[in-house]
């Protein structure tokens, strides 16, 4: 396959993956809003934190290392040995399901059966769902290696839609079933996902299309474990690479799901607060995933192409340096203004948003304070994403290796701070710990950027300084909307709510007008790019 063809198919795969992430987030968003009106927040906390963590841990530990090893290098390889290696994910999944299932059943706090019925069945079902999903691992890797874009989109879309339909149906008809509802929906999800891949390859293998593409697997039987005479069962080079990745996977999983492990093993929050935290976290992360992440990923490639890694600013082409500095300054200004807007207006409208989204269950407890803190956290996320994307694009290998040790120490510190802050401030402590974590990372990245440009007259970090007029409008808007919330929100009827919304709309319009008048360079950049 020509390099241009690979690039085109990879781009389509990346776009499809991004669209699927949007689909999953929107579906989860809507599903949570619906189920909150029928089920307790304790039940949602057990499902979204405790049981989902069991499933994700089993799947991650059983397959992550195999995926990374078997997708490394060219698609041209001895696929019989690769498929044999991939089938080892199933016994590994059974092992982790049994071990972690016993931990979840006997070592962790068991929810009150009157509030969260059928917990034991839920643990068994989510552990079993992980094993079922691993049965499709050889098919998934084969499809991914050969860039079967449409298959992935159809399989994952069908499985998500099936899960949602079953969940909604059972919640309406049998809300008293408790965890049975989510257990059946999870089993349906993984079954549909695996069956889509199996059925596709049953139809594809041996077809004229497979022959035309010179597909390396000719028969369905070749997708099962096969012993080859006078040859090893697996490719030992791939097996050793898998072991190397496997040793890293423990740390990566802990860092990825750190908050949920703290909640699950240290009992810092009750199940109701865990449910509210998970919902607010999903709600607050929408902007970060849909706005900031595409900016970070796209401009990382830009900086990496325009400037050469490991070279000082004097050794670069000065025209390229000037362009990169200008883009960095405007990007910092852009994400800063988005973050400030969310922080300012998020404070006064968190309670209203949660009341509309989930009713009094979310708006009457810790939910509003959580979302207010998350609005501040979004500002940290915005700035960190751009500063780190520039830093990582320019760091040499030795600097990256040193930073990995810093991140390891920072992650351990984050877990410790999370534990103590949640004891002092409840679920808000997790977000405060995240703000601390991001603040340290921003300090590191801005220090690197400052040092990088110190021998140049260019100062891209000035992008972090909004104009005084705009800053004044932000402060004024924050004060006005905060008073409006006290006077009109959120238990004084819909007319008072409309007055509160109108006040925010006017302040937001004033902010936009000031922005257009004072940040003309940024507005031109956004329009042109």
Secondary structure, DSSP 8 states (H G I E B T S, - for coil): --HHHHHHHHHHHHHHHHHHHHHHHHHHHHHHHHHTTTS-HHHHHIIIIIIHHHHHHHHHHHHHHHHHHHTSS-S-S-HHHHHHHHHHHHHHHHHHHHHHHHIIIIIS----TTTS--HHHHHHHHHHHHHHHHTTHHHHHHHHHTT-HHHHHHHHHHHHHHHHHHHHHHHHH-GGGTHHHHHHHHHHHHHHHHHHHHHHHHHHTTSHHHHHTT-S--SGGGGS----TTS-SS-HHHHHHHHHHHHHHHHHHHHHTHHHHHHHHH--S-HHHHHHHHHHHHHHHHHIIIIIHHHHHHHHHHHHHHS-TT--GGGS-HHHHHHHHHHHHHHHHHHHHHHHHHHHHHHHHHHHHHHHHHTHHHHSSSHHHHHHHHHHHHHHHHHHHHHHHHHHHH--HHHHHHHHHHHHHHHHHHHHHHHHHHHHHTTHHHHHHHHHHHHHHHHHHHHHHHHHTTTSS--GGGGG---HHHHHHHHHHHHHHHHHHHHH-SSS-HHHHHHHHHHHHHHHHHHHHHHHHH-HHHHHHHHH-
